[in-house]
Amino acid sequence: MVKKSKKSKSKRVTLKQKHKVLRKVKEHHRKKRKEAKKEGKAGHRKKVEKDPGIPNEWPFKEQELKALEARRAQALQELELKKEARKERARKRKLGLLEDEDIAKLASAASTQGSEFAEKDATKENAPSEIAKSHDHSERSFYKELVKVIEASDVILEVLDARDPLGTRCIDMERMVRKADPSKRIVLLLNKIDLVPKEAVEKWLTYLREEMPTVAFKCNTQEQRTKLGWKSSKLDKASNIPQSSDCLGAENLIKLLKNYSRSHELKLAITVGIVGLPNVGKSSLINSLKRSRVVNVGSTPGVTRSMQEVQLDKKVKLLDCPGVVMLRSSNSGVSVALRNCKRVEKMEDPISPVKEILSICPHEKLLSLYRVPSFSSVDEFLQKVATLRGKLKKGGVVDVEAAARIVLHDWNEGKIPYYTLPPKRDAGEDSDAVIISEDGKEFNIDEIYIAESSYIAGLKSIDDFHHIEIPPNAPPGIDEEMLEDGKKPSEPVGESHEELMSEVKDSEGSKTTSGTTQHDKLYTAEGILDPRKRKAEKKRRKANKFSALSDMDADYDFKVDYQMQDAAADGEDDEINKAPADGKDGDSAKDNDPMTAVDDA
Ligand SMILES: Nc1nc2c(ncn2[C@@H]2O[C@H](COP(=O)(O)OP(=O)(O)OP(=O)(O)O)[C@@H](O)[C@H]2O)c(=O)[nH]1
């Protein structure tokens, strides 16, 4: 390094010195800023003007104070209502009841409106019809999704709840499948076998296998996202199946589907539509087969809202479907509620289904389950449950409806354990109902049944269970009339299920020739499964909206509205403040605003 000359005038310093200087400068500036701020504040501090209030001399002081108090109370009440609606919405969101958000929005809008917002009153009047419309629409859209799934599938897996297989079997839907294409195969799947005794499972399997290939299954009920457990089909009797959250029967079911694919020598993947009533475990079945949480699962019915596709492997593609709804009115009410086809939160009358539960369940069972002393009527039972569970309304009144909802939730989630046994077949039963099927050969069903018997033997017996036996329900039917009632000329939704079927076919267009694959069919079905189309549609709608807004802006004349508003406000002020105190205009405007009134409070 070149030595520094003694005569040199260079200002180069060491880095340590340089940083020290910089730090000092920074500190100095900060100090200066602080002082300036202090001075500025002290120098220009605004004097807060004290509100002189309403002068004592003013003749209307009493009335004005009363009105102010009323406005303040109303504003507080509105805030309270908003808070409650928010809480309710959060609770429903947690439960996965997304469409309830709209209802909560409507309810809160209706409740928060004051008498001064006349136009909002109109919204309030319209609210119930809007809710009904959206509900109807969701049922129709669920039905449309079902039609799409049936159309796209080679094999239909109809999921039944092992506790009441007949009550959760939809024979109308089966007819619909056969009508649509007789080459489509239906396999019944007896799910939730962990909730019933072994004897019931065996009897139901024998009963159902007289009509169609039927397999027993237990879905995985673990909470984790991946690596969901499977129990081997080679299970010993000592295994405690009902307490395990592992899946049971998956290997067998996959083997059955592959047998079908092999028997038809299909090179492409077969499409398997998973259908069934709400909450029977369709989504859980897909997650269990895939061994990870690929679709949403929930104990409330209606979690699945549209068709979802899951590729199991090269050979099998699964389609999740919303629960079969549009049930006939003869099935509605109590029996629909007890099949968990309706959300308990949405039920207008949750007490009637509880009456039914009390009539079929032995009272001792309920006494021990709910830890209530004896009761003589439904009302007494619900009052005791409400008191024990702390379900009280305002003023300490027991909330029997909330208690009824608890009991219904317990019924649907299997906390009140029950099972059914198959009925005896009539000699003259409808020949259409009993189909001794040839389908078994395509699935190589004998091999499957033999493998299955090993783990069914491991289930708990009727003596270990202490479950309640109830009579089986009749299969629910699909209401075609309901489809026709809701028909509107402008609506693109189909009319009856035949028309819906043809509509879905039409939407597939001319592309759907006999040579096209199921995969093609699926992607041509309008909307849901083509994300690119959906995005393009969204973009187009957004562009239209913007152009409409800019058109509006171009026409808008601020002068007109503002002048009119000013004139109107002047007129109003003159009327309200017939004897105003000087300078009180601003205050009165402030008092008219409920929010300001609360702030003032
Ligand atoms: N014990 C037990 N519970 C099950 C079984 N399968 C499903 N479940 C439970 O049943 C409830 C409903 O399951 P989902 O898979 O959401 O039913 P879904 O048929 O898809 O319901 P929707 O989407 O409403 O049509 C969930 O709480 C599951 O944990 C089973 O084999 N045994």
The ligand as an SDF file (V2000), in Angstrom:
LIG
                    3D

 32 34  0  0  0  0  0  0  0  0999 V2000
  -68.6050  -43.9150   12.4210 N   0  0  0  0  0  0  0  0  0  0  0  0
  -68.5150  -43.6650   11.1240 C   0  0  0  0  0  0  0  0  0  0  0  0
  -68.7460  -42.4220   10.6760 N   0  0  0  0  0  0  0  0  0  0  0  0
  -68.6480  -42.1800    9.3500 C   0  0  0  0  0  0  0  0  0  0  0  0
  -68.3470  -43.2130    8.4310 C   0  0  0  0  0  0  0  0  0  0  0  0
  -68.3420  -42.6660    7.1880 N   0  0  0  0  0  0  0  0  0  0  0  0
  -68.6280  -41.3660    7.3200 C   0  0  0  0  0  0  0  0  0  0  0  0
  -68.8110  -41.0530    8.6210 N   0  0  0  0  0  0  0  0  0  0  0  0
  -69.1600  -39.7320    9.1720 C   0  0  0  0  0  0  0  0  0  0  0  0
  -70.3700  -39.3070    8.5720 O   0  0  0  0  0  0  0  0  0  0  0  0
  -70.3670  -37.8900    8.4050 C   0  0  0  0  0  0  0  0  0  0  0  0
  -70.7350  -37.5390    6.9880 C   0  0  0  0  0  0  0  0  0  0  0  0
  -69.7050  -37.8930    6.1070 O   0  0  0  0  0  0  0  0  0  0  0  0
  -69.5220  -37.2290    4.6560 P   0  0  0  0  0  0  0  0  0  0  0  0
  -68.4540  -38.0150    3.9750 O   0  0  0  0  0  0  0  0  0  0  0  0
  -69.3600  -35.7580    4.7270 O   0  0  0  0  0  0  0  0  0  0  0  0
  -70.9370  -37.5550    4.0190 O   0  0  0  0  0  0  0  0  0  0  0  0
  -71.4630  -37.1550    2.5490 P   0  0  0  0  0  0  0  0  0  0  0  0
  -72.3440  -38.2580    2.1160 O   0  0  0  0  0  0  0  0  0  0  0  0
  -70.3320  -36.8000    1.6530 O   0  0  0  0  0  0  0  0  0  0  0  0
  -72.3300  -35.9060    2.9200 O   0  0  0  0  0  0  0  0  0  0  0  0
  -72.8260  -34.7180    1.9390 P   0  0  0  0  0  0  0  0  0  0  0  0
  -71.5840  -34.0370    1.4340 O   0  0  0  0  0  0  0  0  0  0  0  0
  -73.6280  -33.8700    2.8300 O   0  0  0  0  0  0  0  0  0  0  0  0
  -73.6350  -35.3260    0.8570 O   0  0  0  0  0  0  0  0  0  0  0  0
  -68.9750  -37.4030    8.8060 C   0  0  0  0  0  0  0  0  0  0  0  0
  -69.0640  -36.8810   10.1060 O   0  0  0  0  0  0  0  0  0  0  0  0
  -68.1250  -38.6650    8.7990 C   0  0  0  0  0  0  0  0  0  0  0  0
  -67.0980  -38.6150    9.7460 O   0  0  0  0  0  0  0  0  0  0  0  0
  -68.1200  -44.5260    8.9380 C   0  0  0  0  0  0  0  0  0  0  0  0
  -67.8610  -45.4980    8.2180 O   0  0  0  0  0  0  0  0  0  0  0  0
  -68.2290  -44.7100   10.2910 N   0  0  0  0  0  0  0  0  0  0  0  0
  1  2  1  0
  2  3  2  0
  2 32  1  0
  3  4  1  0
  4  5  2  0
  4  8  1  0
  5  6  1  0
  5 30  1  0
  6  7  2  0
  7  8  1  0
  8  9  1  0
  9 10  1  0
  9 28  1  0
 10 11  1  0
 11 12  1  0
 11 26  1  0
 12 13  1  0
 13 14  1  0
 14 15  2  0
 14 16  1  0
 14 17  1  0
 17 18  1  0
 18 19  2  0
 18 20  1  0
 18 21  1  0
 21 22  1  0
 22 23  2  0
 22 24  1  0
 22 25  1  0
 26 27  1  0
 26 28  1  0
 28 29  1  0
 30 31  2  0
 30 32  1  0
M  END
$$$$
